[in-house]
Amino acid sequence: MNIAIFSDTFYPEVNGVATSVNSLFTLLNQRGHNCYVITTTSSKYVTYKDKVIGIPGIELKQLYGYRAAFIYNSDAFKLIKSLNLDIVHVNTEFGIGQFGFIVAKKLNIASVYTYHTMYEDYTYYATKGYFDRFSKWAIREFARACMTRASEIISPSEKTEVYLRSIGLEKMINIVPTGFDFSKFEVTNKEEVEELKIKYGLNNYDKILLCLGRIAQEKSFDVIINGYKGYLDKYGDSKFKTILIFVGAGPDEQALIKLTKELKIDDHVMFLGKVNLEKVPLYYAMADLFLNASISETQGLTFMESMAAHIPILCRYDNNLVDVITNKVTGFFFEDVYDFKDKLDEVLSMKKEDLNEVTIKAYDSIEKFSDNTFYKNIMEVYKRAIRKNW
């Protein structure tokens, strides 16, 4: 099957959509299909290398480097037409996504659309608080209009499906969680992990607490920092010498650094910045606990990455996680910034064998997110979309 995936973000960019698209792109080509990615590039011209077509885009710095392309590019279309595509898979609503729908229509082939991002959680980047209600309404209308153009629709989680129903979508929705290769996160080279800890001086700490991902407002890292302040005030280093590390970069980084200084806990917090994507498993491996307070995720790939790395999770409860984490069985929930300190102490104080049992059950529970399951589900959707287009 010849497949074109349209996405405005792709490897080596680090975000949920880029990870999901790269996972699908790699998986389909490994299984013998000809899969191509159409994405944005910083080049002034259309590029084509290793089955990736880059279309010139304009960088929007206020959206942490998001690159926007126009909805049509004649040079790219000529190249895409020569690929003899069977299906188009759109993964964004905007420039590149609209181009994908245009390509499907002009070539008279089926299209699949995956709704990845809860854009209503991101309107503040554009509105700065003004006309926010109108902006959210416009986003809902635009998203619904996009989905009416697709032969089949994919939601990565039940939370997203509920949202799509709430905005009035009546078409069938396929729930297909993104799959990934768990083996990437099973680090066997312990010496490399120790070298990394020595590099940052982390071998001096009893417990390393990890936050990993794009450092942006919607990720609610301020909740973690304020909650950690509460933990230090109540428990300090009386039980363990802890440190909170942030791996990643984004527009909220300087604000969070300032917050740690204002709370006078900057000696217990480190910001390591953006790291090489291939090295990410090492950062999971050197941590004792993964923390997350975001409630804007459509699936939460970092949760599953942590589970694959056998690192226990403490995260803020969100209905998106009901099918991913079972409290005190495969991970741990906290409700808000106020109870974070006690939940953190509870997890850190657990016996090693009890915590190991949680991580084992967590690893066993993510089989439904394996790349084999993902491939099987995605191919069923593709075949159904193509039949609709006959």
Buried (B, 14 or more C-beta within 10 A) or exposed (E): BEBBBBBBBBBEBBBBBBBBBBBBBBBBBEEEBBBBBBBBBEEEEBBBEEBBBBBBBEEEEEBBBBBBBEEBBEEBBEBBEEBEBBBBBBBBBBBBBBBBBBBBEEBEBBBBBBBBBBBBBBBEBBBEEEEBEEBBEEBBEEBBEBBEBBBBBBBBBBBBBEBBEEBEBEEEBBBBBBBBBBEEBEBEEEEBBBEBBEEBEBEEBEBBBBBBBBBBBBBBBBBBBBBBBBBBEEBEEEEBEBBBBBBBBBBBBEEBBEBBEEBEBBEBBBBBEEBEBEEBBBBBBBBBBBBBBBBBBBBBBBBBBBBBBBBBBBBBBBEBBEBBBBEEEBBBBBEEBEBBBBBBBBBBEBEEEEBEEBBEBBBEBBEEBBBEBBBEBBBEBBBBBBEEBE
